[in-house]
C-alpha cells in the first residue's frame, strides 16, 4: 500500500479547530456566544439604569415650577410622566427629597382656585359653569385658611342654593370648614372668629352663624350661640398654659443636675376665674377745729345785755367796760353758760346772759371700690419624679443608685423656689426618687420575606443575580461544550508500520488509520494487514473515523479489498 499524501494544514489554529465541528455544533456554539454577549450587555445597561419613583402628583402649575426649580438647584435628576401629571425622582432619593422640599415649604398647596375657570370648554352648560365657580371659590378660601400658621390643611364645603324670583323663598347659603392643625397647635377664639368672618364675607348673603368649623377629630370649634362653651375653652387653655409654664420651669432647673429624660414633672394649677367687686366707706375720727372744714354755723345769744330793758348792774369802771371773753365751746358735749364779767353778788337777782352756738363740720368719708382680677391662682400642686443616678460598681459595670435624703431635700427646695411656693396659699410639692422603667426593644415578628427592607433588597438584587445565573447557564450549557470540542488535542499522523498510542502498528499512512472504521464495534475480529500486522486497534473515535474517511477518499481500492475480505470471512489478505 502506497503512502498517503499529507493534508494541507490551515494557517489559523482556531479556524482549523472550528472546521472539525459539525453543523449542529457550530450553530450551538454561535447561539451560545450570541446569548452570552446579549446577557452581558443587558447586565451592563440595567446596572447603570436608575429606578424612578413618584415624588408628587397632581400639582398646581405654580407649585410644580417651584419644585422643578428647587430640584435643579439640589442637583436631583427628575423626569415627568406622560402628560406631566407626576414628577419622578430616583427611588433612593424620594424620601430625602421630600423632607428637604418640606423644609422649604414646598409644595405650598395643591388646591385649585379660580384658575380652573380659565380652562372652560366650548359648550359648557350652566350647571358646569356654576360648579366650576363653586370649586374655584372653595379653593381660594382653602388657600386663605391654610395660610394660618396653626393650620396644616383645610377643606371648605359651600352650600350655594339656586336663587329664584321669589324673594321670600330664597335660601341662605351656608359653609362647613374642616381644618387639620399642626401638632401642638390650637386655634383661639379670635382665630376662629377670623375664619368664620373670612368665609362669611366671601360669599354673598351668608351669615356668620351659618359657618361651621370642625377639626380633624370631628369636634365643633365654632362659637356656640350662648358663648358659654367658648369661655370654658379659653379658661381651659389658660390653665394649660400656666401648668406647662411651671412644668417647664421645673425641668429647666433639674435637667442640668440629673440629665435629660431623667426627670418628669407635672403641675396642677387651681385658678379662680370668678370676678369679685367690693365697696368700702370709711370715716375717720373727729379732727381739731383748725383742720376741719365748717359746713354751717349758727350763734344764738340771750340775757340782760341783749336789749331786755334791765339796767346795767355792777361797779362802773374799767372792769365793767371790758367785752365778754369768747367762750370755748367744745365740739362734743354741752357748752358752758355765759356770765357777764364783773357781776357781783349784788346782781345775783338779775337774769344771766345766754349764748348758743351750733357749728356743722364736713364729715370725713372715703369710698373704695375693689374688683378682683379673673384668673388668679388659688393653689399649685407639683409632682416630680427623678430617676436614680447612674454610676459604676467595683467591676466597672453600669449601675444606678438612689439619691440621698440631702439631695432630695435640695431638689425639693429648688422646685419650690421655681414655682413660687406659697404656704399660706396651700401649695404642695412632692418629689420622689425612683428608677425609671427601661422599655425593651420592640421585636418584629414579621417574617423575613415579608419585611419591607428585605423585599426592597430582593428587588434591587433580583436583576443582577438573574443576569449572572442566565449568563452561567448560557456559558456552561452552550459555549463551554463547543469550546471544549474545539480545544480537543490534535492527533499527529503516524507513518505506516509505526506503533500508535494503543500499542498497535498503524496500517495506513497519514490520515489513513483503517481501525477507525470498526471503532463502534469492538467485537469485530481484527484484520491482518500485509506481513501479519493487525489493522485495528482502540484509538480515539473522532480521529479513527476521520482517518477512515480520508483513507476511503485517497485509496478506495484498498478499502474495497478490506470490505470484501470482511464479507468473505477472511482474516488475512
C-alpha positions as CSV (number, residue, x, y, z in Angstrom):
1,X,0.0,0.0,0.0
2,X,1.4,3.3,-1.0
3,X,1.8,6.2,1.4
4,X,-0.9,8.7,1.5
5,X,-0.1,12.4,0.8
6,X,-0.3,14.9,3.7
7,X,-3.4,17.0,4.2
8,X,-2.6,20.7,3.9
9,X,-2.8,22.3,7.4
10,X,-4.8,25.6,7.8
11,X,-2.9,28.7,8.7
12,X,-5.2,29.6,11.7
13,X,-5.5,27.1,14.6
14,X,-8.9,28.5,15.5
15,X,-10.2,28.0,12.0
16,X,-8.8,24.5,11.9
17,X,-10.5,23.6,15.2
18,X,-13.7,25.2,14.1
19,X,-13.6,23.2,10.9
20,X,-13.6,20.0,12.9
21,X,-17.0,20.8,14.3
22,X,-20.1,19.6,12.5
23,X,-23.0,22.0,11.6
24,X,-25.0,21.4,14.7
25,X,-22.1,22.1,17.0
26,X,-21.2,25.2,15.1
27,X,-24.8,26.5,15.4
28,X,-24.9,25.7,19.1
29,X,-21.6,27.4,19.7
30,X,-22.6,30.6,17.8
31,X,-26.0,30.8,19.5
32,X,-24.3,30.4,22.9
33,X,-21.8,33.1,22.2
34,X,-24.5,35.5,20.9
35,X,-26.7,34.9,24.0
36,X,-23.7,35.4,26.3
37,X,-22.9,38.7,24.7
38,X,-26.6,39.8,24.9
39,X,-26.8,38.9,28.6
40,X,-23.6,40.8,29.4
41,X,-24.8,43.9,27.5
42,X,-28.2,43.7,29.3
43,X,-26.5,43.4,32.7
44,X,-24.3,46.4,32.0
45,X,-27.3,48.5,30.8
46,X,-29.5,47.5,33.7
47,X,-26.8,48.1,36.3
48,X,-26.4,51.7,35.1
49,X,-30.1,52.3,34.9
50,X,-31.8,54.2,37.8
51,X,-35.2,53.3,39.0
52,X,-37.5,56.4,39.2
53,X,-40.5,56.7,41.6
54,X,-43.2,59.3,42.0
55,X,-42.3,62.4,44.1
56,X,-45.5,64.4,43.8
57,X,-48.7,64.1,41.7
58,X,-51.5,66.4,40.8
59,X,-49.5,69.6,41.5
60,X,-50.6,73.0,40.5
61,X,-48.5,74.7,37.8
62,X,-47.1,77.2,40.2
63,X,-46.0,74.5,42.8
64,X,-44.7,72.3,40.0
65,X,-42.5,75.0,38.6
66,X,-41.2,75.9,42.1
67,X,-40.4,72.2,42.8
68,X,-38.6,71.7,39.5
69,X,-36.5,74.8,40.1
70,X,-35.6,73.6,43.5
71,X,-34.7,70.1,42.2
72,X,-32.3,71.7,39.7
73,X,-30.6,73.7,42.5
74,X,-30.3,70.5,44.6
75,X,-28.8,68.6,41.6
76,X,-31.5,65.9,41.8
77,X,-32.4,64.3,38.5
78,X,-36.1,64.2,37.7
79,X,-38.5,63.1,34.9
80,X,-42.1,63.7,34.1
81,X,-44.8,61.2,33.4
82,X,-46.6,61.4,30.1
83,X,-48.9,64.4,30.3
84,X,-46.9,66.0,33.2
85,X,-49.2,64.6,35.9
86,X,-46.4,63.5,38.2
87,X,-42.7,64.3,38.9
88,X,-40.4,61.3,39.2
89,X,-37.0,61.2,41.0
90,X,-34.6,58.3,41.7
91,X,-36.0,55.7,44.0
92,X,-33.2,56.0,46.6
93,X,-33.7,59.8,46.9
94,X,-37.5,60.1,47.2
95,X,-37.8,60.5,51.0
96,X,-34.8,62.7,51.3
97,X,-36.0,65.0,48.6
98,X,-39.5,65.2,50.2
99,X,-38.1,66.2,53.5
100,X,-35.8,68.8,52.0
101,X,-38.6,70.3,50.0
102,X,-40.9,70.3,53.0
103,X,-38.3,72.3,55.0
104,X,-38.6,74.9,52.2
105,X,-42.4,74.9,52.4
106,X,-42.9,73.1,49.1
107,X,-45.4,72.3,47.8
108,X,-47.3,75.2,49.1
109,X,-50.7,73.9,48.1
110,X,-52.2,71.6,45.6
111,X,-55.6,73.3,45.7
112,X,-57.0,74.8,42.5
113,X,-58.6,78.2,42.8
114,X,-60.2,80.4,40.2
115,X,-57.6,79.3,37.6
116,X,-59.8,76.4,36.8
117,X,-62.2,78.9,35.2
118,X,-59.5,79.6,32.6
119,X,-60.0,76.0,31.2
120,X,-63.6,76.5,30.2
121,X,-64.5,74.3,27.3
122,X,-66.7,75.3,24.5
123,X,-70.3,74.1,25.0
124,X,-70.2,74.0,28.8
125,X,-73.7,74.0,30.4
126,X,-74.8,76.5,33.0
127,X,-74.6,73.8,35.7
128,X,-71.0,73.1,34.8
129,X,-70.2,76.8,35.0
130,X,-71.8,77.1,38.4
131,X,-70.0,74.0,39.6
132,X,-66.6,75.3,38.4
133,X,-67.2,78.7,40.1
134,X,-68.1,77.0,43.4
135,X,-65.0,74.8,43.2
136,X,-62.8,77.8,42.5
137,X,-64.3,79.7,45.4
138,X,-63.8,76.8,47.7
139,X,-60.2,76.5,46.6
140,X,-59.5,80.2,47.2
141,X,-60.9,80.0,50.7
142,X,-58.9,76.9,51.4
143,X,-55.7,78.7,50.4
144,X,-56.5,81.6,52.6
145,X,-57.2,79.3,55.6
146,X,-54.1,77.3,55.1
147,X,-52.1,80.5,55.3
148,X,-52.6,80.4,59.1
149,X,-49.5,79.1,60.9
150,X,-51.6,76.7,63.1
151,X,-53.4,75.1,60.2
152,X,-51.8,72.2,58.4
153,X,-54.6,71.6,55.8
154,X,-58.2,72.6,55.3
155,X,-61.2,71.8,53.2
156,X,-64.1,74.2,52.6
157,X,-67.6,73.0,51.6
158,X,-70.0,75.6,50.3
159,X,-73.8,75.1,50.0
160,X,-74.9,77.7,47.5
161,X,-78.7,77.2,46.8
162,X,-80.2,78.2,43.5
163,X,-81.8,81.6,43.5
164,X,-85.3,82.1,42.1
165,X,-87.5,85.0,41.5
166,X,-89.4,84.8,44.8
167,X,-87.6,86.7,47.5
168,X,-89.3,85.1,50.4
169,X,-88.5,81.5,49.2
170,X,-84.8,82.2,48.7
171,X,-82.5,80.1,50.9
172,X,-79.4,81.4,52.6
173,X,-76.0,79.9,51.8
174,X,-74.0,78.0,54.4
175,X,-70.5,76.7,54.7
176,X,-68.6,73.9,56.6
177,X,-64.9,74.0,57.2
178,X,-62.7,71.1,58.2
179,X,-59.2,72.1,59.5
180,X,-56.3,69.9,60.4
181,X,-54.0,71.6,62.9
182,X,-50.2,71.2,63.3
183,X,-49.1,69.1,66.2
184,X,-49.3,71.0,69.5
185,X,-51.2,73.9,67.9
186,X,-54.7,75.2,68.8
187,X,-57.0,77.9,67.4
188,X,-58.1,80.5,69.9
189,X,-61.4,82.3,69.8
190,X,-60.0,85.2,67.8
191,X,-58.6,83.0,65.1
192,X,-61.9,81.0,64.8
193,X,-63.8,84.2,64.6
194,X,-61.5,85.4,61.9
195,X,-62.0,82.2,59.8
196,X,-65.8,82.5,60.2
197,X,-65.8,86.1,59.2
198,X,-63.5,85.4,56.2
199,X,-65.8,82.8,54.8
200,X,-69.0,84.7,55.6
201,X,-67.6,87.8,53.9
202,X,-66.6,86.0,50.8
203,X,-70.0,84.6,50.0
204,X,-72.9,87.0,49.4
205,X,-75.9,86.8,51.7
206,X,-74.0,84.4,54.1
207,X,-74.4,85.0,57.8
208,X,-71.6,84.1,60.3
209,X,-73.9,81.9,62.2
210,X,-74.2,79.7,59.1
211,X,-70.5,78.8,59.1
212,X,-69.4,75.7,61.0
213,X,-65.7,75.0,61.8
214,X,-64.6,71.4,62.7
215,X,-61.2,69.9,63.5
216,X,-59.9,66.6,62.3
217,X,-61.3,64.8,65.3
218,X,-64.9,66.0,64.5
219,X,-65.1,68.5,67.3
220,X,-67.1,71.6,66.6
221,X,-64.8,74.6,67.1
222,X,-67.1,77.4,66.0
223,X,-68.6,79.5,68.8
224,X,-72.0,78.4,70.1
225,X,-74.9,80.9,70.3
226,X,-74.6,81.5,74.0
227,X,-70.9,81.7,74.1
228,X,-70.5,79.7,77.3
229,X,-68.7,76.9,75.7
230,X,-66.2,79.3,74.2
231,X,-65.5,80.9,77.6
232,X,-64.8,77.5,79.1
233,X,-62.4,76.6,76.3
234,X,-60.5,79.8,76.8
235,X,-60.3,79.2,80.5
236,X,-59.0,75.6,79.9
237,X,-56.3,76.8,77.5
238,X,-55.3,79.4,80.1
239,X,-54.9,76.8,82.8
240,X,-53.0,74.5,80.5
241,X,-50.6,77.3,79.6
242,X,-49.9,78.0,83.2
243,X,-49.3,74.4,84.1
244,X,-47.0,73.9,81.1
245,X,-45.0,77.0,82.1
246,X,-44.5,75.8,85.6
247,X,-43.6,72.3,84.4
248,X,-41.0,73.8,82.0
249,X,-39.5,75.8,84.9
250,X,-39.0,72.6,86.9
251,X,-37.4,70.7,84.0
252,X,-35.1,73.6,83.3
253,X,-34.0,73.6,86.9
254,X,-33.4,69.9,87.4
255,X,-32.3,68.6,84.0
256,X,-28.8,70.1,84.3
257,X,-28.4,68.2,87.5
258,X,-29.8,64.7,86.7
259,X,-29.7,64.8,82.9
260,X,-32.3,64.9,80.2
261,X,-35.0,62.3,80.2
262,X,-34.2,61.6,83.9
263,X,-36.9,63.9,85.4
264,X,-40.6,64.1,84.9
265,X,-42.8,66.9,86.3
266,X,-46.5,67.7,86.3
267,X,-48.1,70.8,87.8
268,X,-51.7,71.2,88.6
269,X,-53.0,74.8,89.0
270,X,-56.3,75.7,90.6
271,X,-57.3,79.0,89.1
272,X,-60.1,81.3,90.2
273,X,-62.0,82.8,87.3
274,X,-64.7,84.5,89.5
275,X,-64.8,88.3,89.4
276,X,-65.3,90.0,92.9
277,X,-66.2,93.6,93.4
278,X,-66.2,95.1,96.9
279,X,-67.1,98.7,98.1
280,X,-65.9,100.2,101.4
281,X,-66.9,103.5,103.1
282,X,-64.6,104.6,105.9
283,X,-65.0,107.6,108.3
284,X,-62.0,109.0,110.2
285,X,-62.3,110.2,113.8
286,X,-63.1,113.8,114.6
287,X,-60.3,116.2,113.9
288,X,-59.4,119.6,115.6
289,X,-61.4,122.6,114.6
290,X,-58.5,124.1,112.8
291,X,-58.1,121.1,110.4
292,X,-61.9,120.5,109.9
293,X,-64.0,122.1,107.3
294,X,-67.0,124.0,108.6
295,X,-70.2,123.4,106.7
296,X,-72.5,125.8,108.6
297,X,-72.5,127.7,111.9
298,X,-75.4,129.2,114.0
299,X,-75.0,131.5,117.1
300,X,-77.9,132.5,119.4
301,X,-77.3,135.0,122.3
302,X,-79.8,136.0,125.1
303,X,-79.6,137.7,128.5
304,X,-79.6,141.1,130.3
305,X,-77.4,142.8,127.8
306,X,-79.4,141.5,125.0
307,X,-82.0,144.5,125.0
308,X,-84.3,143.2,127.7
309,X,-84.5,146.7,129.4
310,X,-82.8,145.7,132.6
311,X,-80.3,148.3,133.8
312,X,-76.8,147.6,134.0
313,X,-75.5,146.4,137.3
314,X,-72.2,146.3,138.9
315,X,-69.5,148.8,139.8
316,X,-68.7,151.2,137.0
317,X,-65.2,151.2,135.9
318,X,-62.7,149.7,133.6
319,X,-63.7,146.2,134.5
320,X,-67.3,146.5,133.6
321,X,-66.4,148.2,130.4
322,X,-64.4,145.1,129.2
323,X,-66.1,143.0,126.5
324,X,-67.0,139.5,127.5
325,X,-64.4,136.8,126.8
326,X,-65.0,134.4,123.9
327,X,-66.3,131.1,125.1
328,X,-64.5,127.9,124.1
329,X,-67.3,125.6,123.1
330,X,-66.2,122.0,122.7
331,X,-67.1,120.1,119.6
332,X,-68.7,117.4,121.5
333,X,-70.6,118.0,124.8
334,X,-72.7,120.8,126.3
335,X,-71.4,124.3,126.2
336,X,-70.7,126.3,129.4
337,X,-73.2,129.1,130.3
338,X,-72.2,132.7,129.6
339,X,-71.9,135.2,132.5
340,X,-71.2,138.9,132.5
341,X,-67.8,139.6,133.7
342,X,-67.5,141.6,136.9
343,X,-71.0,140.8,138.1
344,X,-71.0,140.7,141.9
345,X,-73.3,139.4,144.5
346,X,-75.4,142.4,144.2
347,X,-76.6,141.4,140.8
348,X,-77.5,137.9,141.8
349,X,-81.1,138.5,141.2
350,X,-80.5,139.6,137.6
351,X,-81.2,137.3,134.6
352,X,-77.9,135.7,133.4
353,X,-76.9,136.2,129.8
354,X,-77.2,133.1,127.4
355,X,-75.3,132.3,124.2
356,X,-75.8,129.3,121.9
357,X,-73.5,128.4,119.0
358,X,-74.1,125.5,116.6
359,X,-71.3,124.6,114.1
360,X,-71.6,121.8,111.5
361,X,-68.4,120.4,110.1
362,X,-67.9,118.2,106.9
363,X,-67.8,114.5,107.7
364,X,-64.6,112.8,106.5
365,X,-65.5,109.8,104.3
366,X,-63.5,107.5,102.0
367,X,-65.3,105.2,99.4
368,X,-63.1,102.4,98.0
369,X,-64.2,100.0,95.2
370,X,-62.1,96.9,94.7
371,X,-62.6,94.5,91.8
372,X,-60.8,91.1,91.9
373,X,-59.0,90.1,88.7
374,X,-60.1,87.0,86.8
375,X,-57.7,84.0,86.5
376,X,-55.9,84.4,89.8
377,X,-54.0,81.3,91.1
378,X,-55.6,79.8,94.2
379,X,-53.3,76.8,94.7
380,X,-50.4,75.0,93.0
381,X,-49.6,71.3,93.3
382,X,-46.3,70.0,91.8
383,X,-45.4,66.3,91.4
384,X,-41.8,65.5,90.4
385,X,-40.2,62.1,89.7
386,X,-36.4,61.9,89.5
387,X,-34.6,58.8,88.1
388,X,-31.8,57.1,90.0
389,X,-28.3,58.4,89.4
390,X,-26.2,56.4,87.0
391,X,-22.9,55.1,88.4
392,X,-20.4,52.2,88.1
393,X,-19.8,49.4,90.5
394,X,-16.4,48.0,91.6
395,X,-16.2,45.9,88.4
396,X,-16.8,48.8,86.2
397,X,-20.4,47.7,85.2
398,X,-23.0,50.5,84.9
399,X,-25.5,50.6,87.7
400,X,-27.8,53.1,89.4
401,X,-28.2,54.3,92.9
402,X,-30.9,56.2,94.8
403,X,-30.4,59.9,95.7
404,X,-29.6,60.8,99.3
405,X,-32.0,62.5,101.6
406,X,-30.0,65.7,101.4
407,X,-30.1,65.7,97.6
408,X,-33.8,65.1,97.6
409,X,-34.3,68.0,100.1
410,X,-32.2,70.3,98.0
411,X,-34.1,69.4,94.8
412,X,-37.4,69.9,96.6
413,X,-36.3,73.4,97.7
414,X,-35.3,74.2,94.1
415,X,-38.7,73.1,92.8
416,X,-40.5,75.3,95.5
417,X,-38.5,78.3,94.5
418,X,-39.0,77.8,90.8
419,X,-42.8,77.7,91.1
420,X,-43.1,80.4,93.7
421,X,-44.2,78.2,96.6
422,X,-46.7,79.9,98.9
423,X,-47.6,78.0,102.1
424,X,-50.4,80.4,103.0
425,X,-52.0,79.6,99.6
426,X,-51.9,75.9,100.3
427,X,-49.3,75.0,97.7
428,X,-47.8,71.5,97.8
429,X,-44.6,69.9,96.2
430,X,-44.0,66.2,96.2
431,X,-40.6,64.9,94.8
432,X,-40.0,61.2,94.5
433,X,-36.8,59.3,93.6
434,X,-37.4,56.0,91.7
435,X,-35.7,54.1,88.9
436,X,-37.3,54.6,85.5
437,X,-38.5,51.5,83.6
438,X,-36.4,50.8,80.6
439,X,-38.5,49.6,77.7
440,X,-37.1,46.7,75.8
441,X,-36.6,46.7,72.1
442,X,-39.7,46.0,70.1
443,X,-39.4,42.6,68.5
444,X,-40.8,42.5,65.0
445,X,-42.5,39.2,64.3
446,X,-42.9,39.8,60.6
447,X,-41.2,37.0,58.6
448,X,-38.1,38.0,56.8
449,X,-39.6,37.5,53.4
450,X,-42.4,39.9,54.3
451,X,-40.4,42.7,55.8
452,X,-40.2,45.9,53.6
453,X,-36.4,46.1,53.9
454,X,-36.0,42.5,52.8
455,X,-38.3,43.0,49.9
456,X,-36.5,46.1,48.8
457,X,-33.2,44.4,48.9
458,X,-34.6,41.4,47.0
459,X,-36.0,43.7,44.3
460,X,-32.7,45.5,44.0
461,X,-30.7,42.3,43.7
462,X,-33.1,40.3,41.6
463,X,-31.9,41.6,38.2
464,X,-28.1,41.3,38.9
465,X,-28.5,37.8,40.3
466,X,-30.8,36.7,37.5
467,X,-28.4,38.1,34.9
468,X,-25.4,36.2,36.4
469,X,-27.4,32.9,36.6
470,X,-28.6,33.3,32.9
471,X,-25.0,34.1,31.8
472,X,-23.8,31.0,33.7
473,X,-26.4,28.8,32.0
474,X,-25.5,30.1,28.6
475,X,-21.8,29.7,29.3
476,X,-21.8,26.2,30.7
477,X,-24.7,24.9,28.6
478,X,-23.8,26.2,25.1
479,X,-20.4,27.9,24.9
480,X,-18.3,25.6,27.1
481,X,-19.2,22.3,25.2
482,X,-18.3,23.9,21.9
483,X,-15.1,25.4,23.2
484,X,-14.2,22.0,24.7
485,X,-14.7,20.3,21.4
486,X,-12.6,22.9,19.6
487,X,-9.8,22.6,22.2
488,X,-9.5,18.8,21.8
489,X,-5.9,17.6,21.5
490,X,-4.7,17.2,17.9
491,X,-3.5,13.7,16.9
492,X,-0.4,13.8,14.7
493,X,-0.5,11.3,11.8
494,X,2.0,8.4,12.1
495,X,3.8,6.6,9.4
496,X,2.7,3.2,8.2
497,X,4.0,0.4,10.4
498,X,4.7,2.7,13.4
499,X,3.4,1.8,16.8
500,X,0.5,4.1,17.9
501,X,-0.6,5.2,21.4
502,X,-2.6,2.0,21.8
503,X,0.5,-0.2,21.3
504,X,-0.6,-1.4,17.8
505,X,1.0,-0.7,14.5
506,X,-0.5,1.8,12.1
507,X,-1.8,0.2,8.9
508,X,-2.4,3.3,6.8
509,X,-0.4,6.4,6.1
510,X,-1.1,9.9,7.3
511,X,-4.8,10.3,7.8
512,X,-5.5,6.7,6.9
513,X,-5.9,4.6,10.1
514,X,-8.3,1.9,9.0
515,X,-9.2,0.9,12.5
516,X,-11.5,3.9,12.8
517,X,-14.0,2.2,10.6
518,X,-14.7,-0.5,13.2
519,X,-14.3,1.6,16.3
520,X,-18.0,1.4,17.1
521,X,-17.9,-2.4,17.2
522,X,-15.2,-3.7,19.5
523,X,-16.3,-7.4,19.0
524,X,-15.3,-7.5,15.3
525,X,-12.2,-9.6,14.6
526,X,-9.1,-7.7,13.8
527,X,-7.9,-7.9,10.2
528,X,-4.4,-8.6,9.5
529,X,-2.6,-6.3,7.1
530,X,0.4,-7.2,4.9
531,X,3.1,-9.0,6.8
532,X,0.7,-10.2,9.5
533,X,0.3,-6.8,11.2
534,X,-3.1,-6.2,12.9
535,X,-5.1,-3.4,11.2
536,X,-7.4,-2.5,14.1
537,X,-6.6,-1.0,17.4
538,X,-8.5,1.1,20.0
539,X,-7.9,4.8,19.3
540,X,-9.9,8.0,19.6
541,X,-13.2,7.7,18.0
542,X,-13.1,11.0,16.1
543,X,-9.6,10.5,14.9
544,X,-10.2,7.0,13.7
545,X,-13.4,8.0,11.9
546,X,-11.7,10.9,10.2
547,X,-8.8,8.7,9.2
548,X,-11.1,6.0,7.8
549,X,-12.9,8.7,5.7
550,X,-9.6,10.1,4.5
551,X,-8.4,6.6,3.5
552,X,-11.6,5.9,1.6
553,X,-11.2,9.1,-0.4
554,X,-7.5,8.6,-1.2
555,X,-7.2,4.8,-1.6
556,X,-10.6,3.4,-2.5
557,X,-9.1,0.2,-3.9
558,X,-7.6,-0.9,-0.6
559,X,-10.8,-0.1,1.3
560,X,-12.8,-2.1,-1.2
561,X,-10.5,-5.1,-0.7
562,X,-10.8,-4.9,3.0
563,X,-14.6,-4.8,2.9
564,X,-14.6,-7.7,0.5
565,X,-12.4,-9.7,2.9
566,X,-14.8,-9.0,5.7
567,X,-17.7,-10.2,3.7
568,X,-15.9,-13.4,2.7
569,X,-14.8,-14.0,6.3
570,X,-11.1,-13.8,5.5
571,X,-8.9,-12.8,8.3
572,X,-5.7,-12.5,6.3
573,X,-5.1,-11.0,2.9
